[in-house]
Amino acid sequence: MVTTRAPLSAPPPTPLEERLRELAGAVPDPELPVVTLAELGVLRGLQMSGPGRVEVELTPTYTGCPAVEAMAADIERVLHEEGIPEVEVRTVLTPAWSTDDITAEGRRKLAEFGVAPPRVSGGGDRSGPVPVSLGIRCPHCGSTDTTLLSRFSSTACKALRRCEACREPFDHFKEL
Amino acid sequence: MKQAPTPVPPAAGAVPTAAALALGDDALVLSHRLAEWAGNAPVLEEEVALTNIALDLLGQARFLLSLAGDEDELAYLREERAFRNVQLVEQPNGDFAHTIARQLFFSTYQELLFGQLAAGDGPFAPLAGKAVKEVAYHRDHAEHWTLRLGDGTEESHRRTQTALDALWRYTGELFEPVEGLEVDVTALRDGWLTLITKTVRQATLELPTGPQAGAWTAGAGRQGLHTEPFGRMLAEMQHLHRSHPGASW
């Protein structure tokens, strides 16, 4: 799924491009290695720009996210191993990444890993802080009786919450 | 210390360099100030929150300064007078209430500013569209703390009022037009004042009554005139790079 936009305006992907995109998309996120870059929705495009040369478009989750450099390095490594000598990874900001870009499988894996996944906005003008806490489920016991402890947690993309049922603290991937 | 000449790059293409520097320096300087809380914040959660906000701002600064030239040269090798940030962001952290008041004033402004820029199609639209969503969380954080401190204990109320009053005179500069920045300054100022008034009143605090600028030191950061604490901040921020040119991890 990822995102349907194809920023590298181009003919439909060749079988090789599809294969390379699958490989790049399967690279794990450096900070949340349970999800892949494709599941996170940050891989925006991949195109052969010449023989042995490939261009990849990556979008950061947060403007200052330091993981982007690690992601780019991992993609380069994987594609080099596949026999592509020249890999150029570019970061693009438009359209801005949203937690809605995380796939259903990505959400499932986050919850399994103990990170409450972001709620789906369903589009529209919805970004930013959500004042009500309804529907944030404890990834440990499943209770929805959870309390916000801090708007920012181990990384900028997460908030810290506590479950009032099982008393465990947990990270919540907050909506962006 | 021998210092390199200030590399102010020529305008590149359609990018209004003056505006990129102004917005980039705001983000860079506030990012550095917030990062000074690392190891010093009152509670661990706030340490993490303030440094995460600093990281968002650093991401903005990197993008904006790269529009104007080489990001590292601009950050580490310019003299104080070449920085174009508003004086508000360079003010020292003070106590926690001062930091929150500074955050309230600035993040409210930045969210409105980026909202306007994101709606246009200028060179800052891609960044603004991305960053405005993050800044909404910064503003939310500052508003919640303003309410908690203002409507908290007598001591927290008193300190927060003091902080609002002390920083008020630096807020007028936020609404000075910047060359190359196409924004509706009147709408920006009106929107800002409405939001700030609402939060401050809800927090049982008083909106400061003093001038928003005009005191002899306030309001010329965009022209390169800075307040006394800024030089010391820059010295700390730049000394490693200047002492070891070209060093890397």
Boltz contact constraints between the chains, C-beta under 6 A:
constraints:
  - contact:
      token1: [A, 63]
      token2: [B, 56]
      max_distance: 6.0
  - contact:
      token1: [A, 63]
      token2: [B, 59]
      max_distance: 6.0
  - contact:
      token1: [A, 63]
      token2: [B, 60]
      max_distance: 6.0
  - contact:
      token1: [A, 63]
      token2: [B, 130]
      max_distance: 6.0
  - contact:
      token1: [A, 63]
      token2: [B, 131]
      max_distance: 6.0
  - contact:
      token1: [A, 64]
      token2: [B, 55]
      max_distance: 6.0
  - contact:
      token1: [A, 64]
      token2: [B, 56]
      max_distance: 6.0
  - contact:
      token1: [A, 64]
      token2: [B, 58]
      max_distance: 6.0
  - contact:
      token1: [A, 64]
      token2: [B, 59]
      max_distance: 6.0
  - contact:
      token1: [A, 93]
      token2: [B, 126]
      max_distance: 6.0
  - contact:
      token1: [A, 93]
      token2: [B, 130]
      max_distance: 6.0
  - contact:
      token1: [A, 94]
      token2: [B, 126]
      max_distance: 6.0
  - contact:
      token1: [A, 96]
      token2: [B, 129]
      max_distance: 6.0
  - contact:
      token1: [A, 96]
      token2: [B, 130]
      max_distance: 6.0
  - contact:
      token1: [A, 127]
      token2: [B, 133]
      max_distance: 6.0
  - contact:
      token1: [A, 128]
      token2: [B, 133]
      max_distance: 6.0
  - contact:
      token1: [A, 128]
      token2: [B, 136]
      max_distance: 6.0
  - contact:
      token1: [A, 129]
      token2: [B, 136]
      max_distance: 6.0
  - contact:
      token1: [A, 129]
      token2: [B, 137]
      max_distance: 6.0
  - contact:
      token1: [A, 129]
      token2: [B, 140]
      max_distance: 6.0
  - contact:
      token1: [A, 150]
      token2: [B, 45]
      max_distance: 6.0
  - contact:
      token1: [A, 150]
      token2: [B, 49]
      max_distance: 6.0
  - contact:
      token1: [A, 151]
      token2: [B, 141]
      max_distance: 6.0
  - contact:
      token1: [A, 152]
      token2: [B, 48]
      max_distance: 6.0
  - contact:
      token1: [A, 152]
      token2: [B, 49]
      max_distance: 6.0
  - contact:
      token1: [A, 152]
      token2: [B, 52]
      max_distance: 6.0
  - contact:
      token1: [A, 156]
      token2: [B, 52]
      max_distance: 6.0
  - contact:
      token1: [A, 156]
      token2: [B, 55]
      max_distance: 6.0
  - contact:
      token1: [A, 156]
      token2: [B, 56]
      max_distance: 6.0
  - contact:
      token1: [A, 176]
      token2: [B, 133]
      max_distance: 6.0
